[in-house]
Amino acid sequence: MTDGLPPIAYETLNTRVYSTLCDAIIKGQFKPGDRLKIRDLAQRLGTSVTPVRDAILRLTHDGALVFHSPRDIRIPVLGMDQYLEIRNIRLRLEALAAENAARKATAEDLDRLRALIARNEQAIAEGNITLGLELNQSFHFELSVIARMPVLFNTLRRIWLQMGPLVAGAYGPGGRDMIDHHYPVLDALERRDPDAAAAAIMQDILGGGQMILAQVKAAAPPSA
């Protein structure tokens, strides 16, 4: 007799593998153009190839991977038009998150943001680029959490799946441009000023994005 538990366990494993690979991509553990091998990933994750293959297909649908063939699965290399489209979407959606966060932030929410910035400052001072990158991303995601907008949060995670490898490559060279604009965002939330919060997060995306823009230009094929 089937009580439904095996399918639930199977789904849980698939979801766990998918989430683990999502986090790895968002945190820049893979670089644009990197090739992913299903068997290697399965070995590293301690699973069979089936949940990894399913996760790869989901990530391809998300735009986080390019599936040329079962033996040629890669992190995409974004062209200028693709990058600018994604940046424009981020500007609108993260501004929406910041606006609503300014309206709804509690004292506890603001404390979490202050702690993220403080830990990020420490990571930068210690030269811990990996931790600094993770905290930077947490700051951006936290705005939609504070805004109480879970659909927007999930939408932004899918967008960051395409941006993660680029942001990771720019974080170290970007220096203080990657964190300085977080302070005006926090200030706007403390003052409950939605317009200022939206403007500040947009300036953060544009300012920190200058190094990303340079990377995209450098990776573009030479004009004929």
Solvent accessible surface area in square Angstrom, and as a share of the most:
residue,aa,sasa,rsa
1,M,236,1.05
2,T,109,0.64
3,D,98,0.51
4,G,27,0.26
5,L,112,0.56
6,P,87,0.55
7,P,73,0.46
8,I,108,0.55
9,A,63,0.49
10,Y,102,0.39
11,E,102,0.46
12,T,61,0.36
13,L,61,0.30
14,N,16,0.08
15,T,65,0.38
16,R,137,0.50
17,V,5,0.03
18,Y,30,0.12
19,S,48,0.31
20,T,59,0.34
21,L,5,0.03
22,C,5,0.03
23,D,52,0.27
24,A,10,0.08
25,I,1,0.00
26,I,5,0.03
27,K,67,0.29
28,G,19,0.18
29,Q,116,0.51
30,F,19,0.08
31,K,143,0.61
32,P,49,0.31
33,G,25,0.24
34,D,52,0.27
35,R,111,0.41
36,L,6,0.03
37,K,100,0.42
38,I,21,0.11
39,R,180,0.66
40,D,67,0.34
41,L,6,0.03
42,A,5,0.04
43,Q,149,0.66
44,R,167,0.61
45,L,58,0.29
46,G,68,0.66
47,T,34,0.19
48,S,69,0.44
49,V,32,0.19
50,T,54,0.31
51,P,2,0.02
52,V,0,0.00
53,R,106,0.39
54,D,44,0.23
55,A,2,0.01
56,I,0,0.00
57,L,94,0.47
58,R,113,0.41
59,L,0,0.00
60,T,43,0.25
61,H,147,0.66
62,D,15,0.08
63,G,29,0.28
64,A,1,0.00
65,L,5,0.02
66,V,54,0.31
67,F,72,0.30
68,H,116,0.52
69,S,41,0.27
70,P,98,0.62
71,R,195,0.71
72,D,40,0.21
73,I,0,0.00
74,R,86,0.31
75,I,3,0.02
76,P,22,0.14
77,V,85,0.49
78,L,13,0.07
79,G,33,0.32
80,M,52,0.23
81,D,119,0.62
82,Q,93,0.42
83,Y,2,0.01
84,L,57,0.28
85,E,106,0.47
86,I,15,0.08
87,R,38,0.14
88,N,80,0.41
89,I,67,0.34
90,R,13,0.05
91,L,18,0.09
92,R,184,0.67
93,L,43,0.21
94,E,2,0.01
95,A,9,0.07
96,L,69,0.35
97,A,1,0.00
98,A,0,0.00
99,E,46,0.21
100,N,25,0.13
101,A,0,0.00
102,A,0,0.00
103,R,137,0.50
104,K,90,0.38
105,A,1,0.01
106,T,52,0.30
107,A,68,0.53
108,E,118,0.53
109,D,5,0.02
110,L,19,0.10
111,D,80,0.41
112,R,97,0.35
113,L,0,0.00
114,R,97,0.35
115,A,50,0.38
116,L,23,0.11
117,I,6,0.03
118,A,62,0.48
119,R,122,0.45
120,N,1,0.01
121,E,45,0.20
122,Q,106,0.47
123,A,1,0.00
124,I,49,0.25
125,A,89,0.69
126,E,114,0.51
127,G,51,0.49
128,N,61,0.31
129,I,78,0.39
130,T,104,0.60
131,L,57,0.28
132,G,0,0.00
133,L,8,0.04
134,E,66,0.30
135,L,6,0.03
136,N,5,0.03
137,Q,5,0.02
138,S,40,0.26
139,F,1,0.00
140,H,8,0.04
141,F,22,0.09
142,E,26,0.12
143,L,1,0.00
144,S,0,0.00
145,V,67,0.39
146,I,0,0.00
147,A,0,0.00
148,R,118,0.43
149,M,48,0.21
150,P,93,0.59
151,V,120,0.69
152,L,14,0.07
153,F,51,0.21
154,N,90,0.46
155,T,53,0.31
156,L,1,0.01
157,R,58,0.21
158,R,109,0.40
159,I,18,0.09
160,W,2,0.01
161,L,4,0.02
162,Q,49,0.22
163,M,1,0.00
164,G,0,0.00
165,P,8,0.05
166,L,15,0.08
167,V,3,0.02
168,A,23,0.18
169,G,37,0.36
170,A,0,0.00
171,Y,6,0.02
172,G,31,0.30
173,P,87,0.55
174,G,12,0.11
175,G,35,0.34
176,R,105,0.38
177,D,73,0.38
178,M,11,0.05
179,I,0,0.00
180,D,59,0.31
181,H,45,0.20
182,H,1,0.00
183,Y,91,0.35
184,P,62,0.39
185,V,0,0.00
186,L,18,0.09
187,D,62,0.32
188,A,0,0.00
189,L,1,0.00
190,E,73,0.33
191,R,133,0.48
192,R,128,0.47
193,D,43,0.22
194,P,29,0.18
195,D,112,0.58
196,A,29,0.22
197,A,0,0.00
198,A,9,0.07
199,A,61,0.47
200,A,12,0.09
201,I,0,0.00
202,M,65,0.29
203,Q,88,0.39
204,D,7,0.04
205,I,6,0.03
206,L,59,0.29
207,G,12,0.12
208,G,7,0.07
209,G,3,0.03
210,Q,101,0.45
211,M,69,0.31
212,I,4,0.02
213,L,29,0.15
214,A,52,0.40
215,Q,53,0.23
216,V,3,0.02
217,K,125,0.53
218,A,88,0.68
219,A,63,0.49
220,A,48,0.38
221,P,116,0.73
222,P,130,0.82
223,S,112,0.72
224,A,154,1.19
